[in-house]
Amino acid sequence: MQHDFPATHAIGALPRSQGAMALETIGLTKRFGSFTALDQVDLQIEPGKVHALLGENGAGKSTLVKCIAGFQRAEQGTILLDDREHDISSPTVARELGIGMVYQHFTLAPGMTVAENLLLAAGKLPAVIHWKTERKKLQSFLNSTPFQLDLDALPSTLSAGEKQKLELLKQLYLQPRLLILDEPTSVLTPQEADEVLGHVRMIASNGHCSVIMITHKFREVMAYADTVTVLRKGKAVHHCRVEATTPAYLASAMMGDANNACATLNSVSGESVRTSLPSSTQTSTALHIDRLNVLGDRGTLAVNQLSLKVQTGEILGVAGVSGNGQRELVEALVGQRVRQSGTVEVMGQPYFARRQQNHQLGVRSLPEEPLRSACVAEFSVAENMALRDFDKPPLSR
């Protein structure tokens, strides 16, 4: 099914875009104190193409796209849009030029509805909004995409995958000529990632916009990108068309070491790699959930009579499309959501997810949104790590 941008526009949005944008950076350099995050980076993006950026964490990928989107300013270098030099001094300037960016971390207004977040992205709003007209435009826009979200829902009620789709929709509604995606699939299932990237690829192929995509997943590069650039230690070390390369070669360019590249390829290529572990004759039940009921944000059962067991040394996968109770299950297990009924045992002991129990039984969790549930952005790494034991010796005083 073909989807096109609707003829209607968001409040304050630019007139319909003039088609996909050509981008070129020449000698782009960005420093943070004595640290050089970008070192003379040259990059070319063809109109209507999906260009992937690869590199290890800290290679300079996010810094590069933030300079293009006006979030940061490079000390040296030139940015050309359609062969014309531009000084992109702020995200507002970037938006006016037709550049949209979906950031790595969510930028949603939690107290506003999906509809309000979509309109807020335009940046310019009148004193009075004619909601009947705007909702009609918004619904028409949503109907042109494969993503279905409730316009009246609050971000707090959405799963991480649904929030990521809303972030993308915010930019697509403004009809950008250049769309930047900073790890857009990090919180998505493979099926959701295919849905999102397939739609983005279709928009680019139709000539509506060009796309820069940061990702760590070779499968997504090979399936959805036309060209790829590899960054290493702030330098652009490799450019090529996707059909002319392989995941193994890209991994080698990322790591600068063939042996490490092979290990990296096995871990992130998306291929099935199973490791045989030594079997143990002595196993016990590490986690036992019995008839667990958990309410969702709307007061209906999100987890209904769930029972399962996890043996010691076992890895249990929980699969499902976003919004089918995975988030509520995890929140109930770690104490962030009240259990309606049912019991949970860890190592044979009744488990109520209290802090002292977590320490005693060694229960830890990695949430889907670390900045929301696991760390404080303004704190240093050391301070965040100290939050776990700040009231115990030797940290307590």
C-alpha positions, 0 to 999 in steps of 0.5 A: 500500500502506498502512503503519501503525505496529506495535503493538510499541514500542521499549524505553523508548518512550512508550505508543502516541501519542495522534495528531497534535499541534498546535503553535504558537509565539508571538513566538519569539526566539533570539539568539547574542550580538548576532546575532538568529537568530529575531525574534518568529517566529509559527508554527502547525502543524495536526494531521496536516499536513505544514508546510514551512519555506523560507528561505535559508541562515542564515534561521533555519530550523534554529534555529527547529526546534531550539528546538522540539526542545529542542536550544536555548532561546529567550530570548523567546516561547511554545511551545504543544503542543495549546494548552498552554504547555510549557517544552521545556528539552532533547531529553529533554523534547521526546521525552517530549512526543512530539517527534522530530527528524531532524537535518541531520547524522547522529547515528548511533553508528558502532560499533553495528548498525542494530538497536542504533541503533534501540533507542538512540534511545529513550534508556532501556535496561535492563541486559539486552536480550532480543534475540530479542524486540527483533529480532522487534519491529524486523523487524516495524517495518521490514516496515511501512515501505518501507525495507529495512535489514539489522539487523546492518549497521554505519552505516559500511557504509551509503550516505549515503541509507541512513544518512538512512533509518535516521535517519528510522526511529529517530524513526518507531520511537518513534511521535512526535506531531510529527516534525521533518525538517531537510533530510531529502533533501539526500543522497537521489536524487529517487527516494529522496526521493519514497520517504521523503517519500511515507511521511512524508506517508502517516503524517501523513495517517493522523493519526499525527503532524504534520510540520515539514519544512525543505527547499530544494526547491520540488518537494518543497514543492508535492508533499508539504506542506500548508502553508508558512512562509517565513523571511527574516533570522530573521523569518517573512515569509510563511504560506500553504497550498501550493495557494494559492501557486507556486514563483515566489512562494515564491522571491520571498518567500525572496529579497525580490527578484523578479529574484533569485527567478527565478534561484533558482527556476531553480536549485532548482525541480527543472525541467530548465534547460540552458545552451548552452555554446560548443563547442570543437574542441580537446578531450582526455581529462581522466579515463580509467578502464579496467576498474576493480575496487573492493571494498565493505565486505563484501569483494565487488565494488562496482565491477566492470570499470568503464570510462569517459572524461570529456573536458575541459569535459564534465560526466558524471553517474553515476546509480544507487540507493543502494548500487550502487557510487557511493560506492565509485567516488568513494572509489577515485578520491580515494584513500580506498579501495584499488583492486583492479585497473584503471587511472586516468589524469588528463590522460594521466598515471597517477593514484594519488590522492596528495596531491601529484598532486591539487595538480599536476593540480588534482583536487578532490572534494566528498564526500557527507558533508562532516563525515565526509570533508572538514572538522573540525566543531570548526575554524573556516572559516579553519582548515578551508581551511588544512588543504589547504596547512598544510605549504606557504608561507606557512602552514608555519613 
